[in-house]
Amino acid sequence: MVGRGITPLWRHRQREQFARAVDALPDDTDPEFADELAVVTLLREAATTSGPDEAARARMRERVLGASPPPPADLDRKRHRGGARGRLAVALAAALCLVFSLAGMSLLLSRDALPGDALYGVKRSAESASLGLTFGEESKGYKRLEFASARVSEMEVLADRYRDSGGGPLGGYLTALADFDADTAAGSRVLAAHGAASDRRVLDALRDWATSQTTRLGDLRGRLPADAAGRAGGSLDLLDRVARRAADLAARAGCATATAGGFDQVGPLPATGDCAAPPVEPGASATVVPTTPPPTTTAGGGPPTTAQATTSATAPPTGGGTTPRTSDPALPPPTPAPSVTVTPPLPLPTLTLPSLPLPLPGLGG
C-alpha cells in the first residue's frame, strides 16, 4: 500500500522518461509524449521569436546585478540602528512630558507652601523666575515689596496654625524674617533711587508701604516664639529706616541737590546742605512784569498828568418828557452808565498861543 503523501514509483519513472524526451528534442521524439513534446516545441519557438535578444538580455542582467540589494548583515545593522533611535526618541518624549507634568503640579501645590514645608523651595524658585521676567527697575522694586508682604502673610498663617502649640517651628519664622529683610532692603534701594531721581510719588508709596508693614509685623510680634519675636525687632528697625529715608528724600524733592551721592542698605543717602532751588535752564520762559502805563493829558491842553481821564455820562431827561419813575418799586433800578477810560498812546503836545494887545486897534474900549 502506498502511504499518504508519497509519490508512486511509476510516477517517478514517467517523469524521468518525459525529461529525457524533452532533452532529446528535436532529434528524437517519443511517441508516448507526442502531444506534450509538441507543446514544449511551441513554447521554445515563442521564447525565441518574441523574447528579447541576447544583447538586451545582457543589459538586463548587468542592470539587475548592479542594483542588487545590500548584504543581509548591512540590512540587519541598519534596522537595529533605526529601531534604537526610535525607541530613544519615544523615551525622551515620555520623560519630558513627565517632567513638565510634575513641574506644573509642584507649582500648583507650592502656592500655599509655608516656611519649613517640602515645596517652599519650589515656591521661592517660582518667585525668582517671575522677578526675572519683570522688566523695568520700578516694577522690580514693587515686586520685591510684594514678596516681602507675602513673607508677613506666611508668618501670620503659621502663628494661626500653631496657636495652641507654642507658635510652631522656630526655623520657619527665622527663614521668613530673613527673606523679608532681603526683599525689603532690595526693593527700598531700587524705589528710593528712582523716586529721588524722577518721581516723588514713588517715595510716598514706599513710605506708606513701610508704615503698613510696621503695623502688621508689630501686631504679629506678640504671637511669635520668644526667639522669633526678638528677631522681628530687627525687621521693625529696618522698616523704620525705610520710612524715614523715603520721607527725607521726599522733603528734598524741590532742592537742587537731593542726594549726597552715597548708598547704604535702604537706598541713597539724602543731602544735608541748604535746600537751594534748582537753576533755571537756558531758554526757559521769563516772567513778564507789567510796567506803569504812559501818562495822560487833561482836556484843554494842560500839562500831562499821571491820572487817567475818566468820563461818566448820564443822559438827562429831554425837554417835554416825563421824569423817569426811579422811585417805583415795580421797575428795576436804572443801570449806571459805564465809565470810559481813554489812554492815548503818546502824550499830547502843549500848545501856547501868543498874547494879543488889548484893546485891539480899530475897536472901541
C-alpha positions as CSV (number, residue, x, y, z in Angstrom):
1,M,0.0,0.0,0.0
2,V,1.2,3.4,-0.9
3,G,1.5,5.8,2.0
4,R,-0.3,9.2,2.1
5,G,1.9,11.9,0.6
6,I,4.4,9.5,-1.1
7,T,4.7,9.7,-4.9
8,P,4.3,6.2,-6.6
9,L,7.3,4.7,-8.2
10,W,5.8,4.5,-11.6
11,R,5.2,8.3,-11.5
12,H,8.9,8.9,-11.0
13,R,9.7,6.7,-13.9
14,Q,7.2,8.5,-16.1
15,R,8.7,11.9,-15.2
16,E,12.2,10.7,-16.0
17,Q,11.1,9.4,-19.4
18,F,9.5,12.8,-20.2
19,A,12.6,14.7,-19.1
20,R,14.8,12.6,-21.3
21,A,12.3,13.1,-24.3
22,V,12.5,16.9,-23.8
23,D,16.3,16.9,-23.7
24,A,16.3,14.8,-26.9
25,L,14.3,17.3,-28.9
26,P,14.3,17.8,-31.8
27,D,16.5,14.8,-32.6
28,D,14.4,12.1,-31.1
29,T,10.6,12.2,-30.4
30,D,9.0,9.7,-28.1
31,P,5.5,8.8,-29.5
32,E,4.3,8.3,-25.9
33,F,4.7,12.0,-25.1
34,A,4.0,13.4,-28.6
35,D,1.4,15.9,-27.5
36,E,3.4,17.2,-24.6
37,L,6.6,17.5,-26.7
38,A,4.7,19.5,-29.3
39,V,3.7,22.0,-26.6
40,V,7.3,22.2,-25.5
41,T,8.4,22.9,-29.0
42,L,5.9,25.7,-29.5
43,L,7.0,27.3,-26.2
44,R,10.6,27.2,-27.2
45,E,9.8,28.8,-30.6
46,A,7.7,31.6,-28.9
47,A,10.5,32.3,-26.5
48,T,12.9,32.7,-29.3
49,T,10.8,34.9,-31.6
50,S,9.0,37.1,-29.0
51,G,11.6,37.4,-26.2
52,P,14.5,39.9,-26.0
53,D,17.6,39.2,-28.0
54,E,21.0,38.3,-26.5
55,A,22.2,41.9,-26.3
56,A,19.0,43.0,-24.4
57,R,19.4,40.1,-22.1
58,A,22.9,41.0,-21.3
59,R,22.0,44.6,-20.5
60,M,19.2,43.4,-18.3
61,R,21.5,41.0,-16.5
62,E,24.0,43.8,-15.8
63,R,21.3,46.2,-14.5
64,V,19.9,43.6,-12.2
65,L,23.3,42.7,-10.8
66,G,24.3,46.3,-10.3
67,A,21.1,47.1,-8.4
68,S,21.3,44.2,-6.1
69,P,20.3,44.7,-2.5
70,P,22.9,45.1,0.2
71,P,24.0,42.0,2.1
72,P,21.7,40.8,4.9
73,A,24.3,41.8,7.5
74,D,24.1,45.5,6.5
75,L,20.3,45.4,6.4
76,D,20.2,44.0,9.9
77,R,22.6,46.6,11.2
78,K,20.5,49.5,9.7
79,R,17.3,48.1,11.1
80,H,18.9,47.8,14.5
81,R,20.1,51.4,14.5
82,G,16.7,52.8,13.3
83,G,14.9,50.9,15.9
84,A,17.2,52.1,18.7
85,R,16.8,55.7,17.6
86,G,13.1,55.4,17.5
87,R,12.9,53.9,21.0
88,L,15.2,56.6,22.3
89,A,13.1,59.4,20.9
90,V,9.9,57.9,22.4
91,A,11.6,57.5,25.8
92,L,12.8,61.2,25.7
93,A,9.4,62.5,24.8
94,A,7.8,60.5,27.6
95,A,10.4,61.8,30.1
96,L,9.8,65.4,29.0
97,C,6.1,65.0,29.4
98,L,6.6,63.5,32.9
99,V,8.9,66.3,33.9
100,F,6.5,69.1,32.7
101,S,3.5,67.5,34.4
102,L,5.4,67.1,37.7
103,A,6.7,70.7,37.5
104,G,3.2,72.0,36.9
105,M,1.7,70.0,39.7
106,S,4.6,71.2,42.0
107,L,3.9,74.8,41.2
108,L,0.2,74.5,41.9
109,L,0.8,72.7,45.2
110,S,3.5,75.1,46.3
111,R,1.3,78.2,46.1
112,D,0.2,77.7,49.7
113,A,3.5,76.3,51.0
114,L,4.8,77.8,54.2
115,P,8.4,78.1,55.5
116,G,9.6,74.7,56.5
117,D,7.4,72.8,54.1
118,A,8.9,70.5,51.4
119,L,7.6,72.6,48.5
120,Y,8.6,76.0,50.0
121,G,11.8,76.0,47.9
122,V,9.8,75.4,44.7
123,K,7.7,78.5,45.7
124,R,10.7,80.7,46.2
125,S,12.2,79.5,42.9
126,A,8.9,80.4,41.1
127,E,9.1,83.9,42.6
128,S,12.7,84.3,41.4
129,A,11.6,83.3,37.9
130,S,8.8,85.8,37.9
131,L,11.2,88.5,39.1
132,G,13.5,87.7,36.2
133,L,10.5,88.0,33.8
134,T,9.7,91.5,35.2
135,F,11.0,94.4,33.1
136,G,11.8,97.9,34.5
137,E,13.6,98.8,37.7
138,E,10.5,100.4,39.2
139,S,8.4,97.2,38.5
140,K,11.1,95.0,40.0
141,G,11.2,97.2,43.2
142,Y,7.4,96.8,43.6
143,K,7.8,93.1,43.0
144,R,10.3,92.9,45.8
145,L,7.9,94.6,48.2
146,E,5.2,92.2,47.1
147,F,7.4,89.2,48.1
148,A,8.2,90.9,51.5
149,S,4.5,91.3,52.1
150,A,4.0,87.6,51.3
151,R,6.5,86.6,54.0
152,V,4.5,88.5,56.6
153,S,1.3,86.7,55.4
154,E,3.1,83.4,55.8
155,M,4.1,84.1,59.3
156,E,0.6,85.1,60.2
157,V,-0.7,81.7,58.8
158,L,2.0,79.9,60.8
159,A,1.0,81.8,64.0
160,D,-2.7,80.9,63.5
161,R,-1.9,77.3,62.7
162,Y,0.3,76.6,65.7
163,R,-1.6,78.9,68.1
164,D,-2.2,76.1,70.7
165,S,1.2,74.5,70.3
166,G,3.6,77.3,71.2
167,G,3.8,79.1,67.9
168,G,5.1,76.4,65.6
169,P,8.6,75.6,64.3
170,L,11.2,78.3,65.0
171,G,13.1,77.7,61.8
172,G,10.2,78.6,59.6
173,Y,9.8,82.1,61.3
174,L,13.5,82.8,61.1
175,T,13.6,81.8,57.4
176,A,10.6,84.1,56.7
177,L,12.1,87.0,58.5
178,A,15.4,86.7,56.7
179,D,13.7,86.6,53.3
180,F,11.6,89.6,54.4
181,D,14.6,91.7,55.3
182,A,16.3,90.8,52.0
183,D,13.3,91.7,49.8
184,T,12.6,94.8,51.8
185,A,16.1,96.2,51.5
186,A,16.4,95.3,47.8
187,G,13.0,96.9,47.0
188,S,13.8,100.0,49.0
189,R,17.1,100.6,47.3
190,V,15.5,100.5,43.8
191,L,12.4,102.6,44.6
192,A,14.2,105.2,46.7
193,A,16.8,105.8,43.9
194,H,14.0,106.0,41.3
195,G,11.9,108.3,43.4
196,A,14.8,110.7,44.3
197,A,15.7,110.9,40.7
198,S,12.4,111.4,38.9
199,D,9.1,110.7,40.7
200,R,8.3,111.7,44.2
201,R,5.1,109.6,44.2
202,V,7.3,106.5,44.4
203,L,8.7,107.8,47.7
204,D,5.3,108.4,49.1
205,A,4.2,104.8,48.1
206,L,7.4,103.4,49.7
207,R,6.8,105.3,53.0
208,D,3.1,104.2,53.1
209,W,4.1,100.5,52.5
210,A,6.7,100.6,55.2
211,T,4.2,102.1,57.7
212,S,1.6,99.5,56.9
213,Q,4.1,96.6,57.2
214,T,5.3,98.0,60.5
215,T,1.7,97.9,61.8
216,R,1.3,94.3,60.6
217,L,4.6,93.0,62.0
218,G,4.1,94.8,65.3
219,D,0.7,93.1,65.8
220,L,2.2,89.7,64.9
221,R,5.2,90.0,67.1
222,G,3.3,89.2,70.3
223,R,2.2,85.8,68.8
224,L,5.6,84.7,67.8
225,P,8.0,82.5,69.8
226,A,10.5,84.3,72.0
227,D,13.5,83.9,69.7
228,A,11.4,84.8,66.6
229,A,10.0,87.9,68.4
230,G,13.5,89.1,69.2
231,R,14.5,88.6,65.5
232,A,11.4,90.5,64.4
233,G,12.7,93.6,66.2
234,G,15.5,93.9,63.7
235,S,12.9,93.8,60.9
236,L,10.9,96.6,62.5
237,D,14.0,98.7,62.8
238,L,14.6,98.1,59.1
239,L,11.1,99.2,58.2
240,D,11.6,102.4,60.3
241,R,14.7,103.2,58.4
242,V,13.0,102.7,55.1
243,A,10.1,105.0,56.1
244,R,12.5,107.8,57.4
245,R,14.6,107.5,54.3
246,A,11.6,107.9,52.0
247,A,10.4,110.9,54.0
248,D,13.8,112.6,53.9
249,L,14.2,112.1,50.2
250,A,10.7,113.4,49.6
251,A,11.4,116.5,51.7
252,R,14.3,117.4,49.3
253,A,12.4,116.8,46.1
254,G,12.4,120.5,45.2
255,C,16.1,121.1,46.0
256,A,18.9,121.4,43.6
257,T,20.7,118.5,45.4
258,A,18.5,115.7,46.7
259,T,21.1,113.0,47.5
260,A,24.6,113.1,48.9
261,G,25.9,110.6,46.3
262,G,26.3,107.6,48.7
263,F,24.2,104.4,49.3
264,D,23.5,102.2,52.3
265,Q,21.3,99.2,52.9
266,V,18.0,101.0,52.2
267,G,18.9,103.4,49.4
268,P,20.6,106.7,48.5
269,L,21.7,109.0,51.3
270,P,19.8,112.4,51.4
271,A,21.8,115.6,51.2
272,T,22.3,117.6,54.3
273,G,23.1,121.1,53.0
274,D,20.8,124.0,52.4
275,C,17.8,123.4,50.1
276,A,18.6,125.7,47.1
277,A,16.2,126.0,44.2
278,P,17.4,124.3,41.1
279,P,19.0,126.6,38.5
280,V,16.8,127.8,35.6
281,E,17.9,126.2,32.4
282,P,18.8,128.4,29.4
283,G,15.9,129.2,27.1
284,A,13.3,129.0,29.8
285,S,10.5,131.5,29.6
286,A,11.0,134.6,31.8
287,T,8.2,136.2,33.9
288,V,7.0,139.5,32.4
289,V,6.5,142.3,35.0
290,P,3.8,144.8,33.8
291,T,5.1,148.4,33.6
292,T,3.4,151.7,34.5
293,P,1.0,153.0,31.8
294,P,2.1,156.2,30.0
295,P,0.8,159.5,31.4
296,T,-2.4,161.0,30.0
297,T,-3.3,164.6,29.3
298,T,-6.1,166.6,30.5
299,A,-8.6,168.3,28.3
300,G,-7.8,171.9,27.4
301,G,-4.2,171.3,26.5
302,G,-2.9,171.3,30.1
303,P,0.3,169.6,31.2
304,P,0.3,165.8,31.2
305,T,-0.6,164.1,34.4
306,T,-0.4,160.5,35.6
307,A,-4.1,160.3,36.3
308,Q,-6.3,158.7,33.7
309,A,-9.2,160.7,32.2
310,T,-12.4,159.1,33.2
311,T,-15.7,160.5,31.9
312,S,-19.0,159.4,33.2
313,A,-22.0,160.3,31.1
314,T,-25.6,160.1,32.3
315,A,-28.4,161.0,29.9
316,P,-30.6,163.8,31.4
317,P,-34.3,163.8,30.7
318,T,-35.3,165.6,27.5
319,G,-37.5,168.6,27.4
320,G,-41.2,168.0,27.4
321,G,-40.8,164.4,28.6
322,T,-41.7,162.9,31.8
323,T,-39.3,162.2,34.6
324,P,-38.3,158.5,34.8
325,R,-40.0,156.7,37.6
326,T,-37.0,155.7,39.6
327,S,-38.9,155.5,42.8
328,D,-41.4,153.0,41.5
329,P,-40.6,149.6,43.3
330,A,-42.1,147.7,40.4
331,L,-39.4,148.9,38.0
332,P,-35.8,147.8,38.2
333,P,-33.3,150.5,39.2
334,P,-31.6,152.4,36.4
335,T,-28.4,150.9,35.2
336,P,-25.5,153.3,35.6
337,A,-23.6,154.4,32.5
338,P,-20.3,152.6,32.1
339,S,-17.1,154.5,32.7
340,V,-14.9,155.0,29.7
341,T,-11.1,155.2,30.2
342,V,-9.1,156.9,27.4
343,T,-5.4,156.3,27.4
344,P,-3.6,157.9,24.5
345,P,-0.5,156.0,23.4
346,L,1.7,159.2,23.5
347,P,1.4,162.4,25.5
348,L,-0.2,165.3,23.6
349,P,2.0,168.4,23.0
350,T,1.2,171.6,24.9
351,L,0.1,174.5,22.7
352,T,1.0,178.1,23.7
353,L,-0.9,181.0,22.0
354,P,0.7,184.4,21.9
355,S,-1.0,187.1,24.0
356,L,-2.9,189.8,22.0
357,P,-2.7,193.5,22.8
358,L,-5.8,194.9,24.5
359,P,-7.7,196.9,23.4
360,L,-7.4,195.9,19.7
361,P,-6.8,198.8,17.3
362,G,-9.9,200.0,15.5
363,L,-12.2,198.8,18.2
364,G,-13.8,200.7,20.9
365,G,-12.9,200.5,24.5
